[in-house]
Structures are given as structure tokens and as C-alpha cells.
Amino acid sequence: MGYSKKDKFLSMKNELEKEYYESRNDVNLRNLEKEIEVYLKTGMINEIVVAWKTGKIKQDGNVYLPIEKEGCYYNGYGKKIDKTELIKYLNSVNTKWETLKDESDFKTIYQALNPENAPDNFGAVYIINLIYFKSKMKWPIYDKFAHMAIKSIYMEKEPWEVYVGDAPGKKEINKVVNMYSEYIWLLEKVFDKKDISRDFDRALWAYGHHKCEVKDE
């Protein structure tokens, strides 16, 4: 058997992680990742966990803070997330998790977290992020570029040769479940498990961002 795309990915993994860490020059991502992994081990969710996922986070010395203005945080597209509503929703997720921590069906978990009650501009991917932390990585984090990466590896193609659409609206439960289930299926096909470690998450994210150097005619 020849050199597979999985072999290629694994051979590039350390370099891909470096690409992830160098994707921002205003935040020390290595130190931030160490802090995030503490949250993952404890199952903690807070505004830092949200800001880390949205990318709207800043560094003040050794302290990481959400970017905030006029009582609002921001999602990855720069749209406002009401701070008070977010804290209220995070508290509700913490309360409900006690009855969900042993649940094995993603759809049941997602519905139970009442996505319709999440703040405006706080979409399905961010809700999955909360599940990722509360489950202590049992349920994987979701990212469109990581999805592109794992799909390309499975299909023996390059990341720019596969298509993955934008995430559906948070209230489109069946579509959210379909998107996430496909991602999990691909992880299990390629890596024999869905609960991959953070180093693989980082490498998949970077790999999914690789672009073809030659433009289509």
C-alpha cells in the first residue's frame, strides 16, 4: 500500500501544530492552550472558554480576557453576544449537565441544552464547544476546517478538494446532529475513536486551512 493521506498528516503533525500556534501574534497560544486544558480536565465552562472558541480573546500580561465592549462579547464573525444573556445560558448548561453527563446520545444532549435559549449570535458550534468542555473531551470539539481536514484524509484527497458547508442554525437540530455525526464518523474511521486529544485537534485545524497554490481555471 502506498503513502496515504493519513500517513502524510501524521508526518506533518508537529509542523501543523506549529502553524496553529503561530496563527496569532497578539496572544501566546501555547500558554493559552495550557490554561484551556485545565478547563477541559475539570469540565469548567465560562466566558474564557467561549472567547477562546470564538477567537475574540486578548492577553493582558499572563491573563486572558474576552474582548468586551458595552456589555457584549463577540462571536467569530464579530457579531455581538450579550454578556448577561451568555452568563445566564452558561449557568443553565452547568445546571442541566448533571443529568446529561452519562448520556450517550448527542441529539438528546443538544436538545436538553435548549439551543433556542442561547444568546443571539451564539450558534451551534459554540454550543458543541460547551459540550466538549463539560464532557471533558468525551464529545469532540467541532470546527469546519477540522471537518474538511478529516474528510480529505478519509477520502484520500487534499483539504481544498473537499467541501464542508457552514454550520446550520442552532435551532435546526436535525441538521446540527447530521453535521456533527458525520464529523464523529470520520474521526472514528480515520483514528478509531472520536475523543481525540488536543494536539490532533490543533493539527486538523491547521491542515484544514491549507489552500491549493494553483487557482482553478
Summary of the structure (lengths in Angstrom):
residues: 217
radius of gyration: 17.4
end to end distance: 32.7
largest distance: 58.3
contacts: 632
relative contact order: 0.14
helix: 55%
strand: 7%
